[in-house]
């Protein structure tokens, strides 16, 4: 690899604590607070969502943690950005595979920054103005926001802060996460304590954990659990690959992977307890809704999955004592969660440019500028944002399979032996070989086939070959194939640039 003029690539996390907090910053994002409770409600049965939680926890150990171990090991060994890791691990002709993994995460960053901007706007809204008392007012606030220039301004604020956070390399990233993540955890715990003390909150919490065992016989329960786990933890995104390049040798890959994955899922559970308890308490206790009606509110995603978070939660906070304070904490926590993940996405993209010899300061400016410009369509049009979420969210399944394939090509047993040779780490058993070699590739294939079936039968019936339908198979394949064609066409040029 070329010798970069930028000293930031030689930086390391100062401590395991700083590494863990930064890794939790990758894992803990809006998917924990914004997406997880809604998916639990949608996948749960009439009696409870506990079956979904069981499947979700199983996939933590069958998908997320094994992939995080792989990413930590690859990144620590090869000390490069995502594409550089694939060149070193698999050879130059496979640089396009690293490019696909990197570009999927980067494409997500373009619209993810828009969502972080929404969180910032609602944080300011809850601080400066009264909370909405009814659905009509909540919709007016949302529609007024979307029809104004604010989405573009808060999107600019989000990408600017993320750029500043990575400007000096991993040392600044570590310092920022040492503030963001502990503060976020304190906010979540305070919110949970308030939620569980609400009258009637026990009904919602009981529904969340009560298993309806026949739900485990439904393929959708397992497939939704796997999809959510990939979103929840960030496994297979290439983000852990990037941060692992800054790990010290004594920072154990296996131990840190388990800590990251389990810590992330604990935050998801706490967020779900807070939201289920709050929603059931207010909608049942204050408005007299039945269980089915409450679940319908939680399941209805609204435009670009905004319904529960941005339209209903402010109303619910308005109906509880000290609700205004809790609303501020909720959107502050949501903003912090979004920023911690966005920072990792920006670092992934910036490190790719630094690996080509570009100075970090210039690389960060390029990433911030491109992210803002390519995020404008999502800020302007919710259908476009939903399309990008659909296309590149599914692309994560391919990314996970590609990372597993990298380990398989080099020899799974040999890679595990290298990890086990490291001191101060947990030993990895042969179970990991089987998961990486068989389960993850097969699960990714099944998941893709299932989502394509849903696109044909539910998302875009009759229009699944229309590339301009935001949820068709055609739009997904068209965008993937364009990206792959560009990467394959420029594969050799990318390798020359990366290797000097």
One Martini backbone bead per residue (centre of mass of N, CA, C, O) as a GRO file, in nm:
protein
  500
    1UNK     BB    1   0.100   0.032   0.016
    2UNK     BB    2   0.087   0.352   0.036
    3UNK     BB    3   0.245   0.627   0.167
    4UNK     BB    4   0.105   0.836   0.363
    5UNK     BB    5   0.091   1.177   0.464
    6UNK     BB    6  -0.106   1.072   0.682
    7UNK     BB    7  -0.094   1.011   1.031
    8UNK     BB    8  -0.385   0.893   1.103
    9UNK     BB    9  -0.333   0.585   1.015
   10UNK     BB   10  -0.142   0.539   1.290
   11UNK     BB   11  -0.357   0.539   1.474
   12UNK     BB   12  -0.497   0.463   1.804
   13UNK     BB   13  -0.664   0.345   2.039
   14UNK     BB   14  -0.609   0.425   2.373
   15UNK     BB   15  -0.850   0.222   2.451
   16UNK     BB   16  -1.086  -0.012   2.510
   17UNK     BB   17  -1.305   0.185   2.594
   18UNK     BB   18  -1.293   0.360   2.336
   19UNK     BB   19  -1.356   0.129   2.142
   20UNK     BB   20  -1.631   0.040   2.257
   21UNK     BB   21  -1.775   0.312   2.224
   22UNK     BB   22  -1.731   0.332   1.916
   23UNK     BB   23  -1.868   0.062   1.847
   24UNK     BB   24  -2.140   0.144   1.971
   25UNK     BB   25  -2.177   0.377   1.773
   26UNK     BB   26  -2.231   0.193   1.538
   27UNK     BB   27  -2.466   0.015   1.657
   28UNK     BB   28  -2.593   0.264   1.789
   29UNK     BB   29  -2.901   0.378   1.656
   30UNK     BB   30  -3.196   0.441   1.505
   31UNK     BB   31  -3.264   0.132   1.491
   32UNK     BB   32  -3.320   0.104   1.801
   33UNK     BB   33  -3.545   0.347   1.831
   34UNK     BB   34  -3.700   0.361   1.547
   35UNK     BB   35  -3.723   0.045   1.445
   36UNK     BB   36  -3.753  -0.186   1.656
   37UNK     BB   37  -4.038  -0.138   1.783
   38UNK     BB   38  -4.192  -0.160   1.514
   39UNK     BB   39  -4.104  -0.450   1.436
   40UNK     BB   40  -4.213  -0.587   1.690
   41UNK     BB   41  -4.510  -0.508   1.635
   42UNK     BB   42  -4.537  -0.628   1.343
   43UNK     BB   43  -4.437  -0.933   1.432
   44UNK     BB   44  -4.631  -0.962   1.632
   45UNK     BB   45  -4.892  -1.076   1.792
   46UNK     BB   46  -5.178  -1.058   1.977
   47UNK     BB   47  -5.015  -1.141   2.255
   48UNK     BB   48  -4.705  -1.106   2.137
   49UNK     BB   49  -4.325  -1.042   2.091
   50UNK     BB   50  -4.136  -1.274   2.207
   51UNK     BB   51  -4.068  -1.444   1.956
   52UNK     BB   52  -3.904  -1.230   1.814
   53UNK     BB   53  -3.687  -1.200   2.035
   54UNK     BB   54  -3.577  -1.482   2.013
   55UNK     BB   55  -3.486  -1.467   1.716
   56UNK     BB   56  -3.309  -1.214   1.751
   57UNK     BB   57  -3.108  -1.342   1.955
   58UNK     BB   58  -3.011  -1.574   1.780
   59UNK     BB   59  -2.892  -1.379   1.550
   60UNK     BB   60  -2.673  -1.253   1.717
   61UNK     BB   61  -2.506  -1.545   1.714
   62UNK     BB   62  -2.542  -1.612   1.385
   63UNK     BB   63  -2.455  -1.313   1.265
   64UNK     BB   64  -2.332  -1.063   1.411
   65UNK     BB   65  -2.092  -1.164   1.583
   66UNK     BB   66  -1.937  -1.323   1.362
   67UNK     BB   67  -1.899  -1.067   1.177
   68UNK     BB   68  -1.752  -0.888   1.381
   69UNK     BB   69  -1.514  -1.070   1.415
   70UNK     BB   70  -1.424  -1.057   1.119
   71UNK     BB   71  -1.382  -0.748   1.108
   72UNK     BB   72  -1.178  -0.719   1.332
   73UNK     BB   73  -0.965  -0.915   1.216
   74UNK     BB   74  -0.921  -0.781   0.937
   75UNK     BB   75  -0.856  -0.489   1.027
   76UNK     BB   76  -0.615  -0.554   1.221
   77UNK     BB   77  -0.437  -0.703   1.005
   78UNK     BB   78  -0.450  -0.476   0.744
   79UNK     BB   79  -0.472  -0.163   0.794
   80UNK     BB   80  -0.738  -0.055   0.631
   81UNK     BB   81  -0.950   0.000   0.424
   82UNK     BB   82  -1.184  -0.178   0.273
   83UNK     BB   83  -1.041  -0.217  -0.003
   84UNK     BB   84  -0.758  -0.281   0.107
   85UNK     BB   85  -0.843  -0.541   0.252
   86UNK     BB   86  -0.928  -0.700  -0.005
   87UNK     BB   87  -0.658  -0.688  -0.147
   88UNK     BB   88  -0.493  -0.834   0.077
   89UNK     BB   89  -0.689  -1.091   0.119
   90UNK     BB   90  -0.762  -1.155  -0.220
   91UNK     BB   91  -0.682  -0.945  -0.421
   92UNK     BB   92  -0.708  -0.724  -0.685
   93UNK     BB   93  -0.965  -0.862  -0.836
   94UNK     BB   94  -1.142  -0.792  -0.547
   95UNK     BB   95  -1.195  -0.482  -0.509
   96UNK     BB   96  -1.501  -0.464  -0.585
   97UNK     BB   97  -1.605  -0.587  -0.322
   98UNK     BB   98  -1.512  -0.361  -0.136
   99UNK     BB   99  -1.668  -0.143  -0.292
  100UNK     BB  100  -1.949  -0.247  -0.230
  101UNK     BB  101  -1.943  -0.231   0.076
  102UNK     BB  102  -1.871   0.073   0.090
  103UNK     BB  103  -2.114   0.187  -0.090
  104UNK     BB  104  -2.347   0.095   0.081
  105UNK     BB  105  -2.276   0.260   0.337
  106UNK     BB  106  -2.261   0.534   0.187
  107UNK     BB  107  -2.551   0.540   0.075
  108UNK     BB  108  -2.678   0.541   0.357
  109UNK     BB  109  -2.553   0.810   0.454
  110UNK     BB  110  -2.713   1.006   0.275
  111UNK     BB  111  -3.000   0.944   0.424
  112UNK     BB  112  -2.919   0.934   0.723
  113UNK     BB  113  -2.854   1.237   0.750
  114UNK     BB  114  -3.146   1.325   0.715
  115UNK     BB  115  -3.259   1.187   0.970
  116UNK     BB  116  -3.078   1.338   1.168
  117UNK     BB  117  -3.201   1.610   1.095
  118UNK     BB  118  -3.479   1.551   1.205
  119UNK     BB  119  -3.391   1.517   1.499
  120UNK     BB  120  -3.290   1.806   1.531
  121UNK     BB  121  -3.556   1.949   1.474
  122UNK     BB  122  -3.721   1.808   1.707
  123UNK     BB  123  -3.546   1.906   1.930
  124UNK     BB  124  -3.603   2.209   1.884
  125UNK     BB  125  -3.913   2.186   1.899
  126UNK     BB  126  -3.926   2.083   2.202
  127UNK     BB  127  -3.779   2.335   2.322
  128UNK     BB  128  -3.957   2.588   2.179
  129UNK     BB  129  -4.230   2.415   2.171
  130UNK     BB  130  -4.517   2.285   2.192
  131UNK     BB  131  -4.677   2.005   2.211
  132UNK     BB  132  -4.873   1.802   2.050
  133UNK     BB  133  -5.226   1.706   2.106
  134UNK     BB  134  -5.258   1.597   1.805
  135UNK     BB  135  -5.250   1.460   1.494
  136UNK     BB  136  -5.300   1.710   1.323
  137UNK     BB  137  -5.068   1.878   1.443
  138UNK     BB  138  -4.839   1.679   1.384
  139UNK     BB  139  -4.876   1.685   1.074
  140UNK     BB  140  -4.832   1.989   1.037
  141UNK     BB  141  -4.542   1.990   1.135
  142UNK     BB  142  -4.431   1.792   0.926
  143UNK     BB  143  -4.530   1.935   0.665
  144UNK     BB  144  -4.393   2.206   0.723
  145UNK     BB  145  -4.108   2.097   0.724
  146UNK     BB  146  -4.105   1.958   0.434
  147UNK     BB  147  -4.194   2.246   0.282
  148UNK     BB  148  -3.930   2.356   0.364
  149UNK     BB  149  -3.579   2.438   0.425
  150UNK     BB  150  -3.492   2.259   0.672
  151UNK     BB  151  -3.391   1.983   0.560
  152UNK     BB  152  -3.129   2.116   0.437
  153UNK     BB  153  -3.009   2.240   0.697
  154UNK     BB  154  -2.999   1.984   0.885
  155UNK     BB  155  -2.832   1.822   0.688
  156UNK     BB  156  -2.587   2.008   0.702
  157UNK     BB  157  -2.540   1.979   1.007
  158UNK     BB  158  -2.486   1.674   1.008
  159UNK     BB  159  -2.239   1.661   0.810
  160UNK     BB  160  -2.063   1.864   0.962
  161UNK     BB  161  -2.034   1.719   1.233
  162UNK     BB  162  -1.920   1.457   1.120
  163UNK     BB  163  -1.669   1.587   0.993
  164UNK     BB  164  -1.548   1.709   1.255
  165UNK     BB  165  -1.526   1.426   1.410
  166UNK     BB  166  -1.299   1.315   1.174
  167UNK     BB  167  -1.067   1.526   1.111
  168UNK     BB  168  -0.830   1.381   1.322
  169UNK     BB  169  -0.941   1.107   1.356
  170UNK     BB  170  -0.959   0.866   1.603
  171UNK     BB  171  -0.919   1.058   1.842
  172UNK     BB  172  -1.177   1.223   1.793
  173UNK     BB  173  -1.377   0.994   1.778
  174UNK     BB  174  -1.327   0.901   2.068
  175UNK     BB  175  -1.405   1.163   2.212
  176UNK     BB  176  -1.694   1.187   2.107
  177UNK     BB  177  -1.794   0.900   2.211
  178UNK     BB  178  -1.737   0.968   2.518
  179UNK     BB  179  -1.998   1.151   2.505
  180UNK     BB  180  -2.235   1.024   2.347
  181UNK     BB  181  -2.277   0.737   2.477
  182UNK     BB  182  -2.316   0.795   2.779
  183UNK     BB  183  -2.545   0.997   2.735
  184UNK     BB  184  -2.735   0.804   2.591
  185UNK     BB  185  -2.759   0.595   2.822
  186UNK     BB  186  -2.877   0.789   3.029
  187UNK     BB  187  -3.129   0.866   2.867
  188UNK     BB  188  -3.249   0.583   2.839
  189UNK     BB  189  -3.272   0.519   3.141
  190UNK     BB  190  -3.452   0.759   3.220
  191UNK     BB  191  -3.683   0.687   3.021
  192UNK     BB  192  -3.745   0.410   3.139
  193UNK     BB  193  -3.812   0.497   3.429
  194UNK     BB  194  -4.053   0.670   3.341
  195UNK     BB  195  -4.221   0.459   3.184
  196UNK     BB  196  -4.258   0.233   3.415
  197UNK     BB  197  -4.428   0.455   3.601
  198UNK     BB  198  -4.662   0.437   3.430
  199UNK     BB  199  -4.983   0.397   3.393
  200UNK     BB  200  -5.003   0.090   3.211
  201UNK     BB  201  -4.714  -0.004   3.111
  202UNK     BB  202  -4.727  -0.315   3.166
  203UNK     BB  203  -4.883  -0.395   2.909
  204UNK     BB  204  -4.657  -0.331   2.705
  205UNK     BB  205  -4.428  -0.496   2.834
  206UNK     BB  206  -4.579  -0.763   2.827
  207UNK     BB  207  -4.608  -0.779   2.521
  208UNK     BB  208  -4.308  -0.775   2.444
  209UNK     BB  209  -4.237  -1.057   2.625
  210UNK     BB  210  -4.471  -1.221   2.516
  211UNK     BB  211  -4.508  -1.537   2.396
  212UNK     BB  212  -4.609  -1.654   2.068
  213UNK     BB  213  -4.531  -1.958   1.962
  214UNK     BB  214  -4.656  -1.968   1.665
  215UNK     BB  215  -4.457  -1.749   1.546
  216UNK     BB  216  -4.211  -1.955   1.501
  217UNK     BB  217  -4.361  -2.081   1.233
  218UNK     BB  218  -4.290  -1.813   1.095
  219UNK     BB  219  -4.079  -1.693   0.862
  220UNK     BB  220  -4.107  -1.384   0.916
  221UNK     BB  221  -3.991  -1.376   1.198
  222UNK     BB  222  -3.697  -1.463   1.118
  223UNK     BB  223  -3.644  -1.255   0.891
  224UNK     BB  224  -3.690  -1.000   1.060
  225UNK     BB  225  -3.476  -1.067   1.274
  226UNK     BB  226  -3.233  -1.062   1.083
  227UNK     BB  227  -3.266  -0.780   0.966
  228UNK     BB  228  -3.258  -0.627   1.238
  229UNK     BB  229  -2.977  -0.724   1.329
  230UNK     BB  230  -2.820  -0.589   1.102
  231UNK     BB  231  -2.916  -0.303   1.179
  232UNK     BB  232  -2.851  -0.288   1.480
  233UNK     BB  233  -2.520  -0.364   1.470
  234UNK     BB  234  -2.359  -0.337   1.176
  235UNK     BB  235  -2.327  -0.600   1.046
  236UNK     BB  236  -2.163  -0.592   0.727
  237UNK     BB  237  -2.085  -0.278   0.658
  238UNK     BB  238  -1.759  -0.206   0.732
  239UNK     BB  239  -1.717  -0.042   1.002
  240UNK     BB  240  -1.541  -0.238   1.170
  241UNK     BB  241  -1.312  -0.251   0.971
  242UNK     BB  242  -1.227   0.045   1.008
  243UNK     BB  243  -1.181   0.056   1.321
  244UNK     BB  244  -0.982  -0.196   1.337
  245UNK     BB  245  -0.731  -0.039   1.217
  246UNK     BB  246  -0.710   0.105   1.529
  247UNK     BB  247  -0.621  -0.136   1.673
  248UNK     BB  248  -0.482  -0.302   1.908
  249UNK     BB  249  -0.351  -0.608   1.964
  250UNK     BB  250  -0.479  -0.631   2.265
  251UNK     BB  251  -0.750  -0.606   2.122
  252UNK     BB  252  -1.007  -0.812   2.131
  253UNK     BB  253  -1.217  -0.943   1.897
  254UNK     BB  254  -1.411  -1.134   2.050
  255UNK     BB  255  -1.475  -0.973   2.303
  256UNK     BB  256  -1.571  -0.714   2.152
  257UNK     BB  257  -1.802  -0.842   1.990
  258UNK     BB  258  -1.976  -0.929   2.228
  259UNK     BB  259  -1.998  -0.653   2.364
  260UNK     BB  260  -2.126  -0.503   2.128
  261UNK     BB  261  -2.375  -0.682   2.066
  262UNK     BB  262  -2.500  -0.692   2.352
  263UNK     BB  263  -2.509  -0.389   2.407
  264UNK     BB  264  -2.695  -0.316   2.173
  265UNK     BB  265  -2.943  -0.501   2.252
  266UNK     BB  266  -2.994  -0.361   2.521
  267UNK     BB  267  -3.078  -0.091   2.399
  268UNK     BB  268  -3.319  -0.197   2.240
  269UNK     BB  269  -3.481  -0.300   2.481
  270UNK     BB  270  -3.500  -0.031   2.631
  271UNK     BB  271  -3.645   0.122   2.404
  272UNK     BB  272  -3.892  -0.066   2.394
  273UNK     BB  273  -3.986  -0.026   2.683
  274UNK     BB  274  -4.034   0.276   2.658
  275UNK     BB  275  -4.236   0.271   2.414
  276UNK     BB  276  -4.444   0.062   2.504
  277UNK     BB  277  -4.513   0.191   2.775
  278UNK     BB  278  -4.604   0.468   2.665
  279UNK     BB  279  -4.817   0.388   2.453
  280UNK     BB  280  -5.005   0.219   2.635
  281UNK     BB  281  -5.059   0.424   2.857
  282UNK     BB  282  -5.186   0.651   2.679
  283UNK     BB  283  -5.382   0.500   2.479
  284UNK     BB  284  -5.534   0.348   2.709
  285UNK     BB  285  -5.560   0.547   2.957
  286UNK     BB  286  -5.647   0.819   2.793
  287UNK     BB  287  -5.801   0.695   2.511
  288UNK     BB  288  -5.913   0.386   2.522
  289UNK     BB  289  -5.759   0.178   2.375
  290UNK     BB  290  -5.706  -0.103   2.227
  291UNK     BB  291  -5.468  -0.322   2.153
  292UNK     BB  292  -5.507  -0.315   1.842
  293UNK     BB  293  -5.486  -0.004   1.818
  294UNK     BB  294  -5.208   0.033   1.937
  295UNK     BB  295  -5.058  -0.149   1.732
  296UNK     BB  296  -5.136   0.014   1.482
  297UNK     BB  297  -4.974   0.262   1.555
  298UNK     BB  298  -4.692   0.112   1.567
  299UNK     BB  299  -4.710  -0.015   1.268
  300UNK     BB  300  -4.746   0.257   1.146
  301UNK     BB  301  -4.505   0.422   0.960
  302UNK     BB  302  -4.544   0.607   0.744
  303UNK     BB  303  -4.354   0.833   0.607
  304UNK     BB  304  -4.057   0.691   0.612
  305UNK     BB  305  -4.109   0.577   0.906
  306UNK     BB  306  -4.244   0.833   1.100
  307UNK     BB  307  -4.495   0.794   1.276
  308UNK     BB  308  -4.408   0.720   1.568
  309UNK     BB  309  -4.168   0.921   1.621
  310UNK     BB  310  -4.285   1.212   1.479
  311UNK     BB  311  -4.611   1.189   1.557
  312UNK     BB  312  -4.669   1.029   1.834
  313UNK     BB  313  -4.461   1.086   2.059
  314UNK     BB  314  -4.523   1.388   2.111
  315UNK     BB  315  -4.817   1.334   2.204
  316UNK     BB  316  -4.753   1.148   2.442
  317UNK     BB  317  -4.578   1.348   2.603
  318UNK     BB  318  -4.812   1.565   2.635
  319UNK     BB  319  -4.982   1.345   2.838
  320UNK     BB  320  -4.743   1.373   3.048
  321UNK     BB  321  -4.566   1.406   3.306
  322UNK     BB  322  -4.281   1.561   3.203
  323UNK     BB  323  -4.291   1.537   2.881
  324UNK     BB  324  -4.104   1.762   2.774
  325UNK     BB  325  -3.844   1.647   2.890
  326UNK     BB  326  -3.863   1.366   2.754
  327UNK     BB  327  -3.864   1.471   2.463
  328UNK     BB  328  -3.586   1.592   2.468
  329UNK     BB  329  -3.437   1.331   2.542
  330UNK     BB  330  -3.529   1.160   2.305
  331UNK     BB  331  -3.410   1.346   2.070
  332UNK     BB  332  -3.126   1.352   2.180
  333UNK     BB  333  -3.074   1.048   2.169
  334UNK     BB  334  -3.138   1.014   1.868
  335UNK     BB  335  -2.916   1.205   1.770
  336UNK     BB  336  -2.674   1.059   1.896
  337UNK     BB  337  -2.719   0.788   1.758
  338UNK     BB  338  -2.693   0.895   1.469
  339UNK     BB  339  -2.408   1.021   1.489
  340UNK     BB  340  -2.239   0.771   1.568
  341UNK     BB  341  -2.297   0.630   1.290
  342UNK     BB  342  -2.223   0.854   1.087
  343UNK     BB  343  -1.926   0.875   1.159
  344UNK     BB  344  -1.851   0.589   1.059
  345UNK     BB  345  -1.932   0.632   0.762
  346UNK     BB  346  -1.736   0.869   0.710
  347UNK     BB  347  -1.478   0.715   0.780
  348UNK     BB  348  -1.491   0.506   0.563
  349UNK     BB  349  -1.479   0.705   0.321
  350UNK     BB  350  -1.221   0.863   0.404
  351UNK     BB  351  -1.020   0.623   0.416
  352UNK     BB  352  -1.023   0.562   0.117
  353UNK     BB  353  -0.887   0.831   0.035
  354UNK     BB  354  -0.634   0.812   0.214
  355UNK     BB  355  -0.526   0.546   0.072
  356UNK     BB  356  -0.461   0.728  -0.200
  357UNK     BB  357  -0.314   1.008  -0.060
  358UNK     BB  358  -0.517   1.180   0.074
  359UNK     BB  359  -0.581   1.416   0.272
  360UNK     BB  360  -0.791   1.425   0.530
  361UNK     BB  361  -0.913   1.708   0.502
  362UNK     BB  362  -0.994   1.664   0.205
  363UNK     BB  363  -1.155   1.404   0.236
  364UNK     BB  364  -1.374   1.519   0.424
  365UNK     BB  365  -1.479   1.737   0.232
  366UNK     BB  366  -1.570   1.543   0.013
  367UNK     BB  367  -1.769   1.377   0.183
  368UNK     BB  368  -1.949   1.608   0.274
  369UNK     BB  369  -2.026   1.719  -0.005
  370UNK     BB  370  -2.143   1.457  -0.130
  371UNK     BB  371  -2.347   1.392   0.095
  372UNK     BB  372  -2.515   1.641   0.059
  373UNK     BB  373  -2.588   1.622  -0.243
  374UNK     BB  374  -2.694   1.309  -0.229
  375UNK     BB  375  -2.917   1.392  -0.001
  376UNK     BB  376  -3.124   1.586  -0.131
  377UNK     BB  377  -3.338   1.392  -0.254
  378UNK     BB  378  -3.424   1.287   0.034
  379UNK     BB  379  -3.499   1.571   0.149
  380UNK     BB  380  -3.724   1.622  -0.081
  381UNK     BB  381  -3.800   1.295  -0.104
  382UNK     BB  382  -3.953   1.026   0.049
  383UNK     BB  383  -3.951   0.815  -0.177
  384UNK     BB  384  -3.648   0.818  -0.221
  385UNK     BB  385  -3.565   0.737   0.061
  386UNK     BB  386  -3.719   0.466   0.064
  387UNK     BB  387  -3.562   0.347  -0.174
  388UNK     BB  388  -3.277   0.356  -0.044
  389UNK     BB  389  -3.347   0.183   0.197
  390UNK     BB  390  -3.426  -0.068   0.034
  391UNK     BB  391  -3.174  -0.116  -0.145
  392UNK     BB  392  -2.930  -0.085   0.077
  393UNK     BB  393  -3.043  -0.264   0.298
  394UNK     BB  394  -3.019  -0.524   0.122
  395UNK     BB  395  -2.713  -0.493   0.057
  396UNK     BB  396  -2.615  -0.594   0.339
  397UNK     BB  397  -2.641  -0.896   0.281
  398UNK     BB  398  -2.413  -0.901   0.074
  399UNK     BB  399  -2.192  -0.788   0.253
  400UNK     BB  400  -2.191  -1.020   0.455
  401UNK     BB  401  -2.120  -1.242   0.245
  402UNK     BB  402  -1.850  -1.116   0.154
  403UNK     BB  403  -1.704  -1.128   0.424
  404UNK     BB  404  -1.730  -1.432   0.452
  405UNK     BB  405  -1.581  -1.497   0.181
  406UNK     BB  406  -1.305  -1.390   0.269
  407UNK     BB  407  -1.259  -1.604   0.486
  408UNK     BB  408  -1.296  -1.858   0.312
  409UNK     BB  409  -1.063  -1.809   0.109
  410UNK     BB  410  -0.835  -1.805   0.349
  411UNK     BB  411  -0.947  -1.968   0.582
  412UNK     BB  412  -1.119  -2.026   0.859
  413UNK     BB  413  -0.927  -2.184   1.048
  414UNK     BB  414  -0.684  -1.993   1.017
  415UNK     BB  415  -0.821  -1.739   1.121
  416UNK     BB  416  -0.889  -1.856   1.399
  417UNK     BB  417  -0.598  -1.912   1.485
  418UNK     BB  418  -0.508  -1.618   1.485
  419UNK     BB  419  -0.704  -1.526   1.704
  420UNK     BB  420  -0.610  -1.743   1.925
  421UNK     BB  421  -0.307  -1.623   1.943
  422UNK     BB  422  -0.419  -1.406   2.106
  423UNK     BB  423  -0.402  -1.222   2.368
  424UNK     BB  424  -0.657  -1.128   2.579
  425UNK     BB  425  -0.865  -1.354   2.468
  426UNK     BB  426  -1.105  -1.530   2.339
  427UNK     BB  427  -1.186  -1.838   2.240
  428UNK     BB  428  -1.250  -1.994   1.927
  429UNK     BB  429  -1.466  -2.201   1.786
  430UNK     BB  430  -1.591  -2.411   1.532
  431UNK     BB  431  -1.868  -2.277   1.508
  432UNK     BB  432  -1.768  -2.033   1.340
  433UNK     BB  433  -1.701  -2.178   1.077
  434UNK     BB  434  -1.995  -2.267   1.009
  435UNK     BB  435  -2.127  -1.992   1.001
  436UNK     BB  436  -1.945  -1.860   0.783
  437UNK     BB  437  -1.960  -2.096   0.559
  438UNK     BB  438  -2.296  -2.139   0.573
  439UNK     BB  439  -2.510  -1.961   0.710
  440UNK     BB  440  -2.465  -1.673   0.592
  441UNK     BB  441  -2.495  -1.731   0.287
  442UNK     BB  442  -2.777  -1.866   0.308
  443UNK     BB  443  -2.929  -1.639   0.456
  444UNK     BB  444  -2.885  -1.421   0.241
  445UNK     BB  445  -3.031  -1.568   0.013
  446UNK     BB  446  -3.308  -1.604   0.148
  447UNK     BB  447  -3.361  -1.305   0.203
  448UNK     BB  448  -3.360  -1.205  -0.090
  449UNK     BB  449  -3.588  -1.387  -0.193
  450UNK     BB  450  -3.803  -1.283   0.002
  451UNK     BB  451  -3.799  -0.983  -0.081
  452UNK     BB  452  -3.871  -1.038  -0.379
  453UNK     BB  453  -4.143  -1.165  -0.320
  454UNK     BB  454  -4.264  -0.914  -0.182
  455UNK     BB  455  -4.234  -0.726  -0.426
  456UNK     BB  456  -4.434  -0.890  -0.605
  457UNK     BB  457  -4.688  -0.927  -0.385
  458UNK     BB  458  -4.675  -0.628  -0.215
  459UNK     BB  459  -4.501  -0.371  -0.296
  460UNK     BB  460  -4.518  -0.434  -0.648
  461UNK     BB  461  -4.779  -0.518  -0.788
  462UNK     BB  462  -4.733  -0.523  -1.141
  463UNK     BB  463  -4.429  -0.345  -1.089
  464UNK     BB  464  -4.155  -0.521  -1.056
  465UNK     BB  465  -4.033  -0.405  -1.356
  466UNK     BB  466  -4.027  -0.112  -1.239
  467UNK     BB  467  -3.764   0.111  -1.180
  468UNK     BB  468  -3.971   0.355  -1.060
  469UNK     BB  469  -4.039   0.175  -0.837
  470UNK     BB  470  -3.938   0.189  -0.504
  471UNK     BB  471  -4.030  -0.155  -0.456
  472UNK     BB  472  -3.880  -0.299  -0.676
  473UNK     BB  473  -3.674  -0.514  -0.831
  474UNK     BB  474  -3.564  -0.328  -1.053
  475UNK     BB  475  -3.443  -0.100  -0.874
  476UNK     BB  476  -3.244  -0.279  -0.730
  477UNK     BB  477  -3.086  -0.406  -0.971
  478UNK     BB  478  -3.007  -0.149  -1.117
  479UNK     BB  479  -2.828  -0.022  -0.889
  480UNK     BB  480  -2.639  -0.260  -0.845
  481UNK     BB  481  -2.535  -0.289  -1.143
  482UNK     BB  482  -2.414  -0.013  -1.173
  483UNK     BB  483  -2.209  -0.042  -0.947
  484UNK     BB  484  -2.069  -0.300  -1.051
  485UNK     BB  485  -1.982  -0.192  -1.327
  486UNK     BB  486  -1.798   0.033  -1.223
  487UNK     BB  487  -1.610  -0.145  -1.047
  488UNK     BB  488  -1.515  -0.336  -1.275
  489UNK     BB  489  -1.405  -0.120  -1.471
  490UNK     BB  490  -1.214   0.014  -1.218
  491UNK     BB  491  -1.046  -0.197  -1.066
  492UNK     BB  492  -0.748  -0.151  -1.162
  493UNK     BB  493  -0.736   0.150  -1.088
  494UNK     BB  494  -0.787   0.114  -0.788
  495UNK     BB  495  -0.539  -0.060  -0.731
  496UNK     BB  496  -0.324   0.141  -0.824
  497UNK     BB  497  -0.405   0.364  -0.625
  498UNK     BB  498  -0.370   0.190  -0.361
  499UNK     BB  499  -0.060   0.071  -0.442
  500UNK     BB  500   0.109   0.272  -0.644
   0.00000   0.00000   0.00000
